[in-house]
Amino acid sequence: MSVATKRNIFWLLWLLIILSGPITVIRNSDIQNTFANAIVLTNFFQRITGLLASSLLFIQIILGSRMSWWLKIIGSKAYRIHTVQGLFAYGFMLVHPLFENIIVYQDSKSITESLSVFIPSLETQRDILLVFGRIAFLLATIAVVASYFRTKPFFRRNWRAFHILNYLVFYLVFWHMRIGSDIATSPFKWVSLIALVTVSGSLIYRILYPQYLKLRAKMDAEKKLQKA
């Protein structure tokens, strides 16, 4: 398979993953009622931004975990895609919870009630899932800051640890999405499951492969000593 074909397949898969969220939200919505009700319309965009953030995070992890391989297919654009896509993912993660404030204000007409959304609670399953989302946003913020200052000695030394945060963010977001029904609806249902399996496989590879290399080096060294 030529590099050009691989590149075209990448962009096709990228587009399908990105579109899976909006298509799912549209399938799960009564469009006529959505545009007739301000609160429902706000929730409509809230759901889309959430699923887009999740989709972009999935692609970010896959790109970042095998950047050297993607460079051979996409070229130097892989770095730019990774950077720009990361900013969009974080932007959606930032905007997504703000829609909740807007919804509460639209319903209560109270700024105090709207701001109370930021106060964490563990009373119900929904509250716990919301906390997962807030923790994910906090960790994503740390990862973004680390990326911005990656040339600084501290962040350069601990870059691998900061990069692993993306995996934790992904799992928190994956559970947070259970607050709604979109994750159980096709096509996003299948994209989310593929993402879970792929990201988990990538994490296992990142953890086990270095250990395998160390073990192999140790065994090779022992063989050389035995021959000597």
N, C-alpha and C positions, 0 to 999 in steps of 0.2 A: 504493500500500500504506500503510495507516494505521500510526501510531507503535505502537499497541497490538499490531498483528500482527507488526511488526518485533521488538518486545520479546519476544513469545511465541516467535518463531523463534530469537532469541538464547538464551533459556533452554532450548529444546529441543536446540539444537546443543551448548550447554554441558553438558547432562546426558549426551548421547550421547558426547561427548569424554571426560568423566570416567569413565563406565561402561565405555568400551572397554578400559581397562587391566585392571580386575578380571575382566571377562568373558573376556578373553584368557587370563589366568592360570588361571582355572577350567577353560577348555577344554583347556589344556595340562597339566592335573593329574589324577591319579587320586585323587579326593577321599577314597575309603575308605583308601587307603594314606597319604595326606597326614595325616589325623588319627590314624593309628596309629603314626606315626614322628615323634618330636620334632624331629629335624633337618630332615626334609622339611617339616614344618609351619612351622618358623622360616623356611625358604627361601621358602615360600609367601607369607608376609607380607612378606618382604624384596622379592620381585618385585612385589607389589601396591604397596608404598610407592614403589618406584622408578618404576613406570609412572604412578602418580598424580602424582608430582613432575614428571615430564616433561609430562604433559597440562596441569597447572596452569601450568607455565612457558610453554607454548605460548600458552595463553589470556592470560596476563599480558602477553606481548609484543604480542599483537594489541590488547589493551585499551590498553596504554600508548602504543602508536605512533599511535593515532587517538582519543585521549581526547575531544577536542572533538566528534568525530562520535558517539561512544558516549553522550556526555552528552545529545545530542538524542534518543536512543532510550531509554536507561535512566533518564536524569535524573541527579540528584546522587548516586544510589546507585552510580553507576559508580565514584566515588572510593572508596567504602566497600568495594565488591566487589574493587576492585584491591588495596586495603590488606589486607583479611582473607584474600583468596586468596593474596596474596604470603606472608603469614605461614604459611599451611598448606603452600604449596609448599616454603618453607624448612624447615618442621618435618619434612616427609617426607624432604627431602634430608639432614636431620640424623639421623633415625631409621634410614633405609635402610642406611647402612654399619655401624651398630651391630649389625644382625642378623648381619653377617658375623663379628663378634667372638663373638657368641653361638653361632653354628654351629661355629666353630673350638673354642670351649670345650666345647661338647656332645660334640664328636668326640674331643678330646685330654684333657679334664679338666685342662687346664693354663692358668692365668691368663697365664703368660709367652707361651705359644703364641698365646693369644687377642689379647694386646696387640701381638704381632709383626705382626699384620695391618696396623697403621698404618705400618710401615716400607715405603717405596716400593721397587719393583723393576722392572727392564725386561728381565728374562730371557726371558719368554714373551709371546705376544700377549695372553693374559689379564692378565698383570701390567701391560702397557701400557694396556690398556683400563681397568683399575682406577685407574691414575694419572690418566687422563683424568677419571674421576669425582671424584677428590680435588681436582684443579685446579678443576673446575667448582664444587665445594662451597666452595673458598677464594674464588673470584671472586664467588660468590653471597653469601657472607658480607660481602665488601667492599661489594657493591651494597646489601645490607640495612642496613649501618652508614651508608652514604651517604644512604639513604632516611630513616633515623631522624634524622640531623643535617642534613637538607636545608635547614633555615632558617639554618644557619651560613654565613657569607660564602664560605668555601672550597668547600664542597659545593654551594652555590647557583651559584657561578661555573662549576663543572665538572660540573654535573648531567647535561648531555648525554653527556659522556664516561662517567660512571658508569652511565648508562642503557644505553649501548651494550654494557656488560659482559654484560647479559642475553642478548644475541645470541651472544656467545662461549660463555657458559654453556650455551645451548641446543645449539650445535654439539658441544661436548664431551660433553654428556649423550647426544646422538644417537649418537655413536660409542661411548660407554661402554656403551650398551644392547646392543651387539653381543656382549657377553659371554654373553648368553643367547639363547634361541630365541623368546622371546615377541614380539620385534620383527618376526619373520618370520611371525607367525600373525595371522589375521584375528580380530576387527576392528581390533586395535591397529596391525597392519601398514599399513592404509590411512590410519588417523589420523596415524601417524608420517610417512608420505609426504606427506600433505596439509600437515602442520605444517612439514615441511622446505621445501616449495615456497612456502608462504605466508610463513613467516618470512624466507626468502631474498628474496622479492619485497619484503617490508617493509623489509629492510635496504638493498636496492638503491635503493628509493624514498627512504629517508632520506638516502642519500649523494648521489644524482644530482639530486633535486628542488631542493635549495638551490642547486646549481651551475647548474641550468636557470634559476632565478629571477635569479641574478646575471648570467648571460649575456643574458637577456631585458632586464634593466634597463640593461645596457651598450649593447645594440642600440638601445633606445628613446632613450637619451641621445644616441647618435650621430646618430639620425634627427632629433632636435630641433636639434642643432647644424648639421646640413646644411640644414634649413629656415630656420634663422636666418641 
